[in-house]
Amino acid sequence: MGLSQFDMNYPTTKGTNCILLQKAEKEAERDCFRCSNCISACPMDLMPTMYVNLVKKKRYEECGTDYYVDNCVECGSCAYSCPAKIPIVQYIKIAKNELQKMKAKK
């Protein structure tokens, strides 16, 4: 869990429980080929692929009502296990942010 840090000068606090390093090369996002690795890796038994599809189509409300995006803990297991290198957590954050904006307007 946590946020990606792109600056090596970012401080480490006592709340930091681990550091995961990845290659600096950013691989291009490819189309999902329905391998279901992200679904198997999800500790909350959610369907991360649906969030990506719905966000790309700007159908944010369905993320909340039909697929319970608020239950996602943003652990990153789905994105880490994705062979297509889809940044799934970023799509989930977009969906949550848009849903929050919709609720604030009501």
N, C-alpha and C positions, 0 to 999 in steps of 0.2 A: 504494500500500500504506500501511497505517498505521491509526491509530485516529481516530475523530471526536473532536474537542475542542469542548466547549460553553462553555468559559470563555476569554474573550479574555486573561486573565492567565496562561494556561498558558505555561511557558517554552519558548522555541525553543532547541534544542541543536545542536551541530555535526553530529549525526546526521540532522538534518532536511534533506531534499533538495528539498522543495517544499511549498507551501501551496496548497490548493484551497479557495476560498470558494464557498459556496452561499447561496441566498436563505434568510432566516431563517424564512420561512413553512414550516411542516411540513405536507406534503400527506398526506392520508389514504391508507393502503394499500388498494389495490383487489385484486380477484381476478385471478389470472393468466389471461391469455387466449391463452396458448401462442404468443406471437410468435417465440420462440426467440432474441431479442436477447441474452439472458444466456448462452446456449450458444455463440453465435457470438463473443461477447466474451471468453469464458474462455480464458486462455492455457494452461491445463492440459488442455483438451478434456474438461471435466467437465460434468455436467448439474445446474446449480444449482437448477433448478425441482424436481427430485426431492428435494433436501434440504429445501426449504420444505414440500413435501407430507408427507414422512416425519416431520419435526419436529412439524408440526401434529397428526399422528396419534400422536405419541409412539413412533414406531418407529425409535428411534435406532440400534439394532444394524444394521439394513439400510443405514443411511447409510455405515457402515464396511465391512460385508462385501460389499455389492452395488454401491455407488457410490463407494467409496474417498474419503470425505470428508477423510481425513488428507492427501490429495494437494493439497488446496486451500491456496493460499498467501495467501488472504484479501486479494487485491489490490483488491477492490471494483469491478472492471470490470463484473461482472454487475449489481450494484445500481445502478451509475451509468447503465447502458444500459436499465434496466427502465422501460418506460412506465407500468407499474402502480404504480410507487413502492414496490415490495416491498423491505424491508431484508434482502436475501438474506444478506449477510455476518453479520448478527446471528443468523439462523437457523442458519447454518453453525457459528458459535461455540457456540451452544446444543448442537448435535449433537456437536461435538468434546468439550465439557465433560461431557456425559452419558456419552459413550463412555469418557472417562477415569475417571469415577466407577465405571462398570461394571467396568473393568479393575482398579481398586483394590480392589474387593470380592472379586475372584476370588483 
